[in-house]
Amino acid sequence: MSRILLIVGGGIAAYKAAELVRLLRKEGHMVTPVLTEGGSHFVTPMSLAALAESPVYTSLWDLKDETEMGHIQLSRAADLVLVCPATADLIARMAGGHADDLATTLLLATDKPVVIAPAMNVRMWQHAATQANIATLRERGVTVLEPDEGPMACGEFGPGRLPEPVDILERLGPMLASSTAVAELVKGSLAGRHILVTAGPTHEPIDPVRVIANRSSGKQGFAIAAAAAQAGARVTLIAGPVSLPTPGGVARIDVETAQQMADAVENALPADVAILVAAVADWRVDAAASKLKKSDGPPTLSFRPNPDILQILGEHPDRPGLLIGFAAETNDVVPNAEAKLRSKKADWIVANDVSGDVMGGHRNRIHLVTKDGVEDWPEAAKEDVARHLVERITQELA
């Protein structure tokens, strides 16, 4: 059973929120509705309250609730925050960090997973401003349920329709299971544990303006750090050069090169668990002191190996009790991961195929390789992969 904070935005599709509440309650989930001013023009607080068997919150200025910091309590008491429907205006205010009503204040104050179900006119959905706002929210870890395509109340046809409640429930299924698992973990099974996570690429300078890099976005590592923090762990996140926001409750250390990351990892020990997600450059060069000129012809670069952080930890006197490496492969994914498990003295290898758009994308399909065998996980959002990995870590530590 999950505790869901449902924010109902102001659009004609708000009428579907009532049926969604009924389906969620039928599945045994607890639903606390928050009705925006716009949403109240399409559905009444009384109907939502009757279906949810819960009070409906509408105003930031309820003196009784706010005396007890009600907006903070509401945002933290849920396992999952769902915005349905999410209008173009509400999405824009979320992206802008507004907190001028109860809904946006809750969204800004929450430290729980957030899911939005957009619903709007096709041209509004396809507008560059809306797509930029959606991209911003995704970068911050918000899960976006893509709208359906079809006829709209305005008479136009295209993407922008809110999916039917039964479809939304089906798409929420894995997230609800994950959020319930994390809610259980928060009760203390990772409390007192130190989790070390690396994320993102490294940049190896060639000269003052050029670097050797890769396409890693850091999204998977940041999602893992966030899930571990939600599970009660003390988390140290060592991040390569990425522009992602720091997850709540996470201590972040920014580095650029592989050597800097290796040093930061060693300085962060001891740790109960190390999860080395970062795509560390295998090679570096001696950087030129000034910019290399095109007129001088192609430069001759002499490569030297970078520190192998996973191998260093595998042989370290303060080796973490559970050492997890990542293997990004384009072919022979599982065999290469099995070889890496043996050679690096790791406990687990999380392997994934990066021949597509995984690096920089929002989804991942992984294989968990351990000494006991291989677990093939279904493709999922990176946030769901992170929560499932944290659940497996907790089981292992227990």
Secondary structure, 3 states (H helix, E strand, C coil): CCEEEEEECCCHHHHHHHHHHHHHHHCCCEEEEEECCCHHHCCCHHHHHHHHCCCCECCCCCHHHHHCCHHHHHHHHCCEEEEEEECHHHHHHHHHCCCCCHHHHHHHHCCCCEEEEECCCHHHHHCHHHHHHHHHHHHCCCEECCCEEEECCCCCEEEEECCCHHHHHHHHHHHHHHHHHHHHHHCCCCCCCEEEEEECECCEECCCCCEECCCCCCHHHHHHHHHHHHCCCEEEEEECCCCCCCCCCEEEEECCCHHHHHHHHHHHCCCCEEEECCECCCEEECCCCCCCCHHHCCCCCCEEECCCHHHHHHCCCCCCCEEEEEEEECCCHHHHHHHHHHHHCCCEEEEEECCCCCCCCCEECEEEEECCEEEECCCEEHHHHHHHHHHHHHHHHC
